[in-house]
Amino acid sequence: MQFLSTRGMAPPTSFSDVLLAGLAPDGGLYLPQSWPQVTASFKGMRYQDAAFHILSEFTRGSFSDAELHAAIDAAYAGFDAPAIAPLTEIGEDRYLLELFHGPTLAFKDIALQVLGQLFSRALTKRGGRATIVAATSGDTGSAAIAALGGLPNIEVFVMHPKGRVSDVQRLQMTTSAHANVHNIALNGSFDDAQSIVKALFADKEFAGEISLTAVNSINFARIAAQCVYYFTATAALGKPVTFVVPTGNFGDIFAGEAAARMGLDVARLVIATNANDIMARALNEGVYASGASHATLSPSMDIQVASNFERALFEAAGRDADWTSAAMSDFARTRKLELPATVLAELRARYSAFASDDDETRAAIKAVYKLTGRIIDPHTAVGVAAAMKMGSRNQGPLSPVVILSTAHPAKFPQAVTEAIGVAPPEPERLSGLKNLPERLEILDNDPVLIKRFISSRLVP
Ligand SMILES: *Cc1c(COP(=O)(O)O)cnc(C)c1O
């Protein structure tokens, strides 16, 4: 399987190269040259075997079957649910897809654990080292650290917006004891952190020198690993599903589009955003425009640029790389992109979008608690709020609704307590974090400072 860039100026590339590079050299995002068709039935199959089936379509030529099996088994060995991504019913034909059973209690573990395993295998085969720099709105950072901490030949730098992540999220990152883990608390927003990562990549000399790599959701390997639960959830319910996806950077929901393009019958993909509603506005008003970022109860979705949307735009434009490239440079310049009618129609045929504010988020936590006794986290609640809006606007489809439950409530105890007056029980994985020493560097929002810091931490 070969991969191409959404901007059309990068040579076709293997899965290992895509994995190790993250971003394409022309600034675009990688996608498979053509979408493999997956026709197998996954009903009753182990999650790991479904994952092998789907991932092998992409990794063929880069990893042997034995290597991929070993990577997947190691990735999911530490999950605390045997089903890996279990479904639970919360109402008639309404389900939560629990994606938070990994080491850091958020859905990012599902892809990053696989990515870490593949990464170290690819590096061992190729030789050399890699420097990973990740911008995080809270969950990617800890998941990357959990997946890559302690692996040989890899240095991990994680930048989070200072004061914009929950205490649990910060502690999960800064208490890592691994010497190859370096935390930066940036005086800025998540979007600032993401811009710095882009600037580091754009500095080709520096990027080459340190073998810079991204594990943010722009890395296609993550999308590939995230397709899997769309397939397994559909198989378990036995009919096409409407998936409601709490959305920030558009990676998780694009994995749903990827699954559909691989042949999965998906009823609809519903984008659920918080007050950072760039994606809801793009879909509903036809203008993709970033504004100021708001701090909300669901910090992992506090994003004003949805990087993976480029992939959906490229597909909606019939894979027109010239248009995508021009559109993305326009957007980079003006922070605004008017979507052409044909592109918008394509997107609307697949996606709906609903934004909810903090009050609606709290109300959704409360509603689910009252109805079922289950405590959900504020990101999941944004999904539930969207599902409620979809129902009340009489857009309820004749299919089961599955809300992706992207984090464990114990990661966000404050928001939960505000909503229902009860704190979520603390799972074993979190108790004890507060007593560990923290390691982090507070730095200003300046790519030059960040570069200097990275260089100073790399052993030559
Ligand atoms: C990252 C994250 C999201 C958003 O996922 P994207 O792929 O960025 O759209 C939603 N919920 C939680 C808990 C997350 O960590």
Ligand as a Chemical Component Dictionary entry (heavy atoms), coordinates in Angstrom:
data_LIG
# 
_chem_comp.id                   LIG 
_chem_comp.type                 NON-POLYMER 
_chem_comp.pdbx_formal_charge   0 
_chem_comp.three_letter_code    LIG 
# 
loop_
_chem_comp_atom.comp_id 
_chem_comp_atom.atom_id 
_chem_comp_atom.alt_atom_id 
_chem_comp_atom.type_symbol 
_chem_comp_atom.charge 
_chem_comp_atom.model_Cartn_x 
_chem_comp_atom.model_Cartn_y 
_chem_comp_atom.model_Cartn_z 
_chem_comp_atom.pdbx_ordinal 
LIG C1 C1 C 0 -8.820  14.243 21.494 1  
LIG C2 C2 C 0 -10.144 14.085 22.139 2  
LIG C3 C3 C 0 -11.326 14.367 21.443 3  
LIG C4 C4 C 0 -11.326 14.915 20.039 4  
LIG O1 O1 O 0 -10.831 14.010 19.085 5  
LIG P1 P1 P 0 -10.315 14.550 17.677 6  
LIG O2 O2 O 0 -9.758  13.377 16.986 7  
LIG O3 O3 O 0 -9.251  15.582 17.997 8  
LIG O4 O4 O 0 -11.472 15.160 16.991 9  
LIG C5 C5 C 0 -12.518 14.142 22.095 10 
LIG N1 N1 N 0 -12.561 13.699 23.372 11 
LIG C6 C6 C 0 -11.439 13.430 24.066 12 
LIG C7 C7 C 0 -11.556 12.969 25.460 13 
LIG C8 C8 C 0 -10.189 13.606 23.469 14 
LIG O5 O5 O 0 -9.086  13.329 24.155 15 
# 
loop_
_chem_comp_bond.comp_id 
_chem_comp_bond.atom_id_1 
_chem_comp_bond.atom_id_2 
_chem_comp_bond.value_order 
_chem_comp_bond.pdbx_ordinal 
LIG C1 C2 SING 1  
LIG C2 C3 SING 2  
LIG C2 C8 DOUB 3  
LIG C3 C4 SING 4  
LIG C3 C5 DOUB 5  
LIG C4 O1 SING 6  
LIG O1 P1 SING 7  
LIG P1 O2 DOUB 8  
LIG P1 O3 SING 9  
LIG P1 O4 SING 10 
LIG C5 N1 SING 11 
LIG N1 C6 DOUB 12 
LIG C6 C7 SING 13 
LIG C6 C8 SING 14 
LIG C8 O5 SING 15 
# 
